Every structure is written in C-alpha cells, then in structure tokens.
Amino acid sequence: MSRRTDRVGEAIQALVADLLVREIKDPRIGLVTITAVRVSPDLRHARVYFSCLGDDAQRVRSLRGLRSAAGFVRSQIARQLNLRTAPEVAFEFDPSLEQAERLSRLLKEPPDGGS
C-alpha cells in the first residue's frame, strides 16, 4: 500500500468510529470497534473491518446495521475528507480479536495432569 492509501484508510477509520459514536443510532449495531480499513490503490473501494462484543447473532445484527449505514458513511467520507470520489464502503467482521482471545484462554489453561 502507498502512503496515500494508508493515510486515507486511517482517516476513514477515525471518521467511521466517530460516526458510530455520534451519528449512527441503529439499534442493531452493538458495541462495535473499527479495527482496520483497507483502501484500494485507486481509492474507489474501502473495506472496513470491525469487531463486536456478543455472540454470532449479535455479530450478524451489527453487520446488517453497518451495511445499511454504508451509504450514509460514504456520503460523510465524501463531505468530510474532501476526496474527489468517495470510495464504496464494505463492512466485514474481523475475527482476529476473537482468535487472539481464544488463543489467550488456551495458553492460560493448566496442562493436563497426565504423564
């Protein structure tokens, strides 16, 4: 990735996180954290990764809420970041935090008492 796509991705990540706190009030979206944003080299597509607390059903509800807000998020990106063309926004669940938590639990388990 180039420095420009990195900078745009970081700006989008901060903006989406702020919008979730201040603007987007969809009850389907639970406690969501924006973990990363990957922007295509031509800045036409932005993949926004998130993690959330809760079970699989809550994750699905949050994803539906985020996807329904994608148009609003795109319009805010265009308005607030002054990009020539606002990227298409796609939300995706990021399982890395969940995997790290599961690995941490496994490492903390006491070893079996066998020989």
Stockholm file with secondary structure:
# STOCKHOLM 1.0

chainA/1-115         MSRRTDRVGEAIQALVADLLVREIKDPRIGLVTITAVRVSPDLRHARVYFSCLGDDAQRVRSLRGLRSAAGFVRSQIARQLNLRTAPEVAFEFDPSLEQAERLSRLLKEPPDGGS
#=GR chainA/1-115 SS CCHHHHHHHHHHHHHHHHHHHHTCCCTTCCSEEEEEEEECTTSSEEEEEEEESSCHHHHHHHHHHHHHTHHHHHHHHHHHHCCSSCCEEEEEECTHHHHHHHHHHHHHSCCCSCC
#=GC SS_cons         CCHHHHHHHHHHHHHHHHHHHHTCCCTTCCSEEEEEEEECTTSSEEEEEEEESSCHHHHHHHHHHHHHTHHHHHHHHHHHHCCSSCCEEEEEECTHHHHHHHHHHHHHSCCCSCC
//
